[in-house]
């Protein structure tokens, strides 16, 4: 699976913090790289489409399906 730099930023948050709510990922990436919520949510959707992460529809908790070493 090939992940682009932006997608890897989302993955890095999950690898560092474990399962995380979408709003937490948005806040972290806003602090780290200045992305707005819509940008981060679009990248999260790309990661879901690539099956790199899953997101619970009720709680919006994201879970990495790819380990860092891959």
C-alpha positions as CSV (number, residue, x, y, z in Angstrom):
1,X,0.0,0.0,0.0
2,X,1.3,3.4,-1.0
3,X,0.5,6.3,1.3
4,X,1.2,9.8,0.4
5,X,2.9,12.3,2.8
6,X,-0.5,13.8,3.9
7,X,-1.9,10.4,4.6
8,X,1.2,9.5,6.6
9,X,0.6,12.5,8.8
10,X,-2.8,11.1,9.8
11,X,-1.2,7.7,10.3
12,X,1.5,9.2,12.5
13,X,-1.1,10.6,14.9
14,X,-2.7,7.2,15.2
15,X,0.6,5.4,15.6
16,X,1.7,7.8,18.3
17,X,-1.6,8.2,20.2
18,X,-3.4,5.0,19.4
19,X,-7.1,4.9,18.5
20,X,-8.3,8.5,18.3
21,X,-11.4,10.5,17.6
22,X,-11.6,12.4,14.3
23,X,-11.7,15.7,16.2
24,X,-8.5,14.8,18.1
25,X,-6.7,14.0,14.8
26,X,-7.9,17.3,13.3
27,X,-6.7,19.3,16.4
28,X,-3.3,17.6,16.3
29,X,-2.7,18.2,12.7
30,X,-4.0,21.8,13.0
31,X,-1.2,22.3,15.6
32,X,1.4,20.4,13.7
33,X,0.9,21.5,10.1
34,X,-1.9,24.1,10.2
35,X,-4.5,22.0,8.4
36,X,-8.2,22.8,8.9
37,X,-10.8,20.3,9.8
38,X,-12.1,19.8,6.2
39,X,-8.6,19.1,4.9
40,X,-7.9,16.5,7.7
41,X,-11.3,14.9,7.2
42,X,-10.7,14.5,3.5
43,X,-7.4,12.8,4.1
44,X,-8.9,10.6,6.8
45,X,-11.5,9.5,4.1
46,X,-8.7,8.7,1.7
47,X,-7.0,6.6,4.3
48,X,-10.3,4.8,4.9
49,X,-10.8,4.2,1.2
50,X,-7.3,2.7,1.0
51,X,-8.1,0.5,4.0
52,X,-5.2,2.0,6.1
53,X,-7.7,2.9,8.9
54,X,-11.2,2.3,10.0
55,X,-13.6,4.7,11.6
56,X,-16.5,3.8,13.9
57,X,-19.6,5.5,12.5
58,X,-21.1,6.2,15.9
59,X,-18.1,7.4,17.9
60,X,-15.9,8.6,15.0
61,X,-12.9,6.8,16.6
62,X,-10.3,5.9,14.0
63,X,-8.1,2.8,14.2
64,X,-4.9,2.2,12.2
65,X,-5.0,-1.0,10.2
66,X,-1.4,-0.6,9.0
67,X,1.4,-0.9,11.5
68,X,4.2,1.6,11.4
69,X,6.9,-0.8,10.1
70,X,4.9,-1.5,7.0
